[in-house]
Amino acid sequence: MTEVGIVDSAGVTETGRVRRSNEDSYLMRGTLFMVADGMGGAAAGEIASAICAEAFAEIDLIRTGGDAALRDAIRTANRRIVERAASDPTAAGMGTTVTAALIGDDGRVVSANVGDSRAYLLRDGNLRRLSEDHSVVAELIASGQISEDEAEHHPQRSVITRVLGAESTVQVDIFWLDAANGDTLLLCSDGLTTMVPEARIAELLSTDEACETIAKSLVDAALEAGGEDNVTAVVFRIGPRDESIAATPREILTSDPDLEPVEAGRPASGRRRMLRALIALAVLALVGGGLAVGLREAHFVGADETTGHVAVYQGLPIDLFGGIKLYHEVSESTLAYASLDAATRKQLFDHRLRSESDAQAAVRNAERSGP
């Protein structure tokens, strides 16, 4: 039996015709895909969806997998959003939906969902909705009180019943799929599904075009229908593993203006070039041993993956194959990562190498100016 993997993938997001800002975020990273649709006053929706995307970007794809990784990322995101909302009055009431998919080495796709962002599968020309909406109208449909057609015009069609950031705990739907050659999967925000009928979505997904073209066509269809909300579509296709491009790195793409979007095909940013150089440096250190002293002196600021607190690490911010990390935590602050504003996060978490005293001083400065 031929093993399968990802052979093509792409994501597109647009603000739409009505909204002033884009509160959607999405992530494409190897075999991991995610869409988050933020909500809240001012720019809080953008913050919530970006925090969710950041939590997913922290998943260790080498050492972890399956439903546990997705569930943990969602719970981490929920905790950080709750903490941020509690510490920042301008972010009070913010939240986000999320739908995500992770493709394992065995060809199984595990997906997670909270809210009304959706996951779809197109197989043999037939479109199947994988996720269930957590919304008022979905409950009314399930109980037989209204029909699918009536739901499209129901006054509470945008009211969701489950969201990240509403409570300290969140219930996560997990579903599995055995991927097959030729499958096309779609993750999207409700800015697509409220504007474009599923029949039209199936038609656009059924083409032989590249995923980038399909994703753009889906978003364009939503805009042509009125574009009443932010709209995001992430499309990926399954094929024989020997053609797979799953190892090609894809960076976080988000609406947060303080996070630099990086798309496949663009020249590497200064940070990515720095990381490549650091990897080469680390390999030399491991092979020759002559740079061991330099590794001992190098420090950087990060966040503890268990507590979410700001921490100082010794070493290089690099994960190698087999779960090998070229760093370890040396101290942890009481300052929560999620409580920091975007400018402080960007300044602290750039993975710039510092001396230990400089790293500790940067954390103390953040503590003094933080919430």
Buried (B, 14 or more C-beta within 10 A) or exposed (E): EEEBBBBBBBBBBBBBBEBEBBBBBBBBBBBBBBBBBBBBEEBBBBBBBBBBBBBBBBBEBEEBBBBEBBBBBBBBBBBBBBBBBBBBEEBEEBBBBBBBBBBBEEBBBBBBBBBBBBBBBBBEEEBEBBBBBBBBBBEBBEEEEBEEEEBEEBEEBBEBBBBBBBEEEBEBBBBEBEBEBBBBBBBBBBBBBBBBEBEBBBBBBBEEBBBBBBBBBBBBBBBEBEBBBBBBBBBBBBBEBEEBBBEEEBBBBBBBEBBBBBEBEEEEEEBBEBBEEBBEBBEEBBEEEEBEEEBEEBBBBBBBBEBBBBBBBBBBBBBBEEEEBBBEBBBBBEBBBBBBBBEBBBBBBEBBBBEBEBBBEBBEEBEEEBE
